[in-house]
Amino acid sequence: MIKIPRRQSGATLVEMAIIAPVFILVLVSIIELSMMFFATLTMQYAVREGARFAITGRANETGTGTQQRFATVIAKIRDNSLGMYDRMNCAVSVNGKSYASTGYSNAMFGGAGEMIVLQLDCAWPMTTPLLSPFFTNGQNRFAVGATMRNEYF
């Protein structure tokens, strides 16, 4: 059995107390960056699925018109985003024009054979104090989009 001198017996505990917070902060920052990239990829998939549904020219729910089609496209995006669409409060734009819930128009998704560009502007809130200063207002702002040609419907 190795005998440790009495004056060095607490040195390991002090070193661990100094290193542990830094190590945990770096570990949590790595996890947060991973979640940030996961959110970006998830939202990219969700907007692609929404655009795929939009190009068909149909609506799943009762009712007709562009307003119903827009609501169904948003529902498709929400369903495929794993809950991140609601957490990040994304802004939707179609062909470069942002739409509010009251700003629907007949030509919002274009006609048969026309191109559609569906884009989401999102903000991922940072929770790690180590990463917050590197992002504006402590949020990672990113945009994802999908461009497709409308089917002939």
C-alpha positions in Angstrom: 0.0 0.0 0.0 1.3 3.4 -1.0 1.2 6.0 1.7 0.4 9.6 0.5 2.0 12.4 2.5 -0.6 14.2 4.6 -0.1 17.7 3.0 -0.9 16.4 -0.5 -4.0 14.4 0.3 -6.4 17.2 -0.6 -4.6 18.3 -3.7 -6.6 16.0 -6.0 -9.9 17.3 -4.7 -8.8 20.9 -5.2 -7.6 20.2 -8.7 -10.9 18.5 -9.5 -12.9 21.4 -8.1 -11.0 23.8 -10.4 -11.2 21.7 -13.5 -14.8 20.2 -13.2 -16.8 23.4 -13.9 -14.7 24.2 -16.9 -15.0 20.7 -18.2 -18.8 20.6 -17.7 -19.2 24.0 -19.4 -17.2 22.8 -22.4 -19.2 19.5 -22.5 -22.6 21.4 -22.3 -21.4 23.8 -25.1 -20.6 20.8 -27.3 -24.0 19.4 -26.7 -25.6 22.7 -27.4 -23.8 23.1 -30.7 -24.8 19.6 -31.6 -28.5 20.5 -30.9 -28.1 23.7 -32.9 -27.0 21.7 -36.0 -29.7 19.0 -35.3 -32.3 21.8 -35.3 -31.0 23.2 -38.6 -31.1 19.8 -40.3 -34.5 18.9 -38.8 -36.0 22.2 -40.1 -34.4 21.7 -43.5 -36.2 18.3 -43.7 -39.5 19.9 -42.5 -39.4 22.7 -45.0 -38.6 20.2 -47.8 -41.6 18.1 -46.8 -43.8 21.2 -46.7 -42.7 22.2 -50.2 -43.2 18.7 -51.5 -46.8 19.0 -50.3 -47.2 22.5 -51.6 -46.3 21.6 -55.2 -49.2 19.1 -55.4 -51.8 21.9 -55.2 -54.0 20.1 -52.8 -55.2 20.5 -49.2 -55.8 17.7 -46.7 -58.4 19.4 -44.5 -61.9 20.5 -45.2 -62.3 23.8 -47.1 -60.8 25.0 -50.3 -58.6 27.9 -51.6 -55.1 29.2 -51.0 -55.8 29.9 -47.4 -56.5 26.3 -46.6 -53.6 25.2 -48.7 -51.2 27.4 -46.8 -52.5 26.1 -43.5 -52.0 22.6 -44.6 -48.5 23.3 -45.8 -47.7 24.8 -42.3 -49.2 21.8 -40.7 -47.0 19.5 -42.7 -43.9 21.5 -41.7 -45.0 21.5 -38.0 -45.6 17.7 -38.1 -42.1 17.0 -39.6 -40.2 19.4 -37.3 -40.2 17.3 -34.1 -41.7 20.2 -32.2 -39.0 22.6 -33.1 -41.2 24.8 -35.4 -43.2 26.0 -32.3 -40.1 26.4 -30.1 -38.3 28.6 -32.6 -41.2 30.7 -33.8 -40.2 30.6 -37.4 -41.2 33.1 -40.1 -42.5 31.6 -43.3 -41.9 33.2 -46.7 -43.0 32.0 -50.1 -41.1 33.1 -53.2 -39.3 35.8 -51.2 -42.5 37.3 -49.6 -43.3 36.9 -46.0 -46.9 36.0 -45.1 -48.8 36.7 -41.9 -51.9 34.6 -41.0 -54.1 37.3 -42.6 -52.0 38.0 -45.7 -53.0 35.1 -47.9 -53.3 35.7 -51.7 -54.5 33.6 -54.6 -51.1 33.5 -56.2 -49.1 32.7 -53.1 -47.8 29.3 -54.3 -48.0 30.1 -58.0 -49.7 28.1 -60.7 -49.1 24.8 -62.3 -45.5 24.5 -63.7 -44.2 27.6 -61.8 -41.3 27.5 -59.4 -42.0 27.8 -55.6 -39.4 28.8 -53.0 -40.5 28.0 -49.5 -38.2 29.4 -46.8 -38.2 29.5 -43.0 -36.3 32.0 -40.9 -35.7 30.6 -37.5 -33.9 31.5 -34.3 -32.4 28.8 -32.0 -32.1 30.2 -28.4 -28.7 29.5 -26.8 -28.7 28.4 -23.1 -25.0 28.0 -22.5 -23.4 31.2 -21.2 -20.1 30.3 -22.9 -21.8 30.4 -26.4 -24.3 33.3 -26.0 -21.8 36.2 -26.6 -20.9 34.8 -30.0 -24.5 35.0 -31.2 -26.7 38.1 -31.6 -29.2 38.4 -28.7 -28.1 34.9 -27.6 -29.8 33.3 -30.6 -28.5 31.4 -33.6 -30.5 32.8 -36.5 -30.6 30.6 -39.6 -32.7 30.1 -42.7 -33.7 26.9 -44.5 -35.5 26.6 -47.8 -36.6 24.4 -50.6 -37.1 25.2 -54.2 -39.4 23.0 -56.4 -41.5 23.3 -59.5 -45.3 23.0 -59.1 -46.9 19.9 -60.6 -49.6 20.3 -63.2 -52.8 20.2 -61.1 
